[in-house]
Amino acid sequence: MTQEELAEKCNLTTEYLSKIENGKVHPTISTLANICELLDFDMSELFSGVIVGLSNYRNENAVSRTS
């Protein structure tokens, strides 16, 4: 599928889709879910390297998992 086809199916501009690909914009979870669905990709794979800190951990934000 071309970038143009994906953008059209997601109701996005090709410019915006390109910015997502290049990390220049932060799309909504809904937009990511739509892109993943159209690409037949499991969205959880996007977040596979991230875990949520425990409530007793000093940083309550998501932290990178060390391998």
Secondary structure, DSSP 8 states (H G I E B T S, - for coil): --HHHHHHHHT--HHHHHHHHTTSS---HHHHHHHHHHTT--GGGGGTTEEE--TTSS--SEEE---
